[in-house]
Amino acid sequence: MPKLRVLIVDDSVVIRRIVTDIVSSDPELEVAGVAANGRIALDRIPQVNPDIITLDVEMPEMDGLETLAQLRKTYPRLPVIMFSTVTRRGATATIDALSLGASDYVAKPANVGKVSEGIARVRDDLIPKIKALCGRAGKVVAKPINSPAARPVLVPRAPVRAPAARVEIVAIGTSTGGPNALAVLVPELPGNLPVPVVIVQHMPPVFTKLLADRLAAKSSLAVVEACANEELKPGKIWIAPGNFHMGVEKSASGARIKLNQESPENSCRPAVDVLFRSVAQVFGAATLGVILTGMGQDGLRGCEYIREARGQILVQDEISSVVWGMPGFVSRAGLADKELPLQRIAAEIVRYAWEGRVKPFGLEQKGTERAYFRN
């Protein structure tokens, strides 16, 4: 099998050497070339035909954001992993890059005692992402747009069950590709959604707060980074803060958020399994779990808990996912009630949320669904 070819773009000689050594250490990967800035990188792409690019955010002459914007005009499917610092400035630039079409990101290690530890962290984060992004659809060839995108198709994976109880909470889990998926889904949820929404997106501290702020600016619902002991209520979305597991617990008025820094699960903190397990224990059959695009299998065990509690599960389909790892594991395990294109998931969430409730005027009128979502 041909090795995956990586183009490394960074203005720092030291970082280029570190990433080169990391890539070269894996027998399935090889360095296709290096570039000191975005302008050189754009010229190199047709010359070296990479399978994937690692792209520094901050560079002279042409930075990562400008490079990415230009690159996406010609190579819309070429995977790009951004390199950024875990600072507010670096996180802001990374969120911007994801909105411009970056596939994923790797955070440069901070506050690491030994250089070897920092390199190990980058290696453990970078190599699996390279393989996942390139392995999703086989070898990705960097070439101009020459064919229309395939149309999303609904693929049933498990027998559709009637809800065992009225949905009282929506729990969403996602990872690679998640910020862009949430940017599509969240604005489609109406401001009068009758249930609370809790989300785990695999991201470090700082990043999750910025993600919540970005989504809040586009949403009819309030979107916040979660704080401990907040009471759950309809019309609001909570995103788990980076480096904290998020769950729910019963309270006098219903349920509230709980946070902890217990051991990572599936090498993740926050972990989707932790949230889904907690929600299933508190809300049981009234739970609607949603698994969006993401690498790995975090959420699989959590979906087993939801299924055992007779809750409902939706997963994003393969063709609309950046990486069909998390939703794929759930689907292949036969746990998903429905497998849907990303563009249809918000409508399905709304349908489940209002099932068994008195719907607002106009919701049931033919042709008014889109207007309802936007209000």
Order of alpha helices (4+ residues) and beta strands (2+ residues): beta-alpha-beta-alpha-beta-alpha-beta-alpha-beta-alpha-beta-alpha-beta-alpha-beta-beta-beta-beta-alpha-beta-alpha-beta-alpha-beta-alpha-alpha
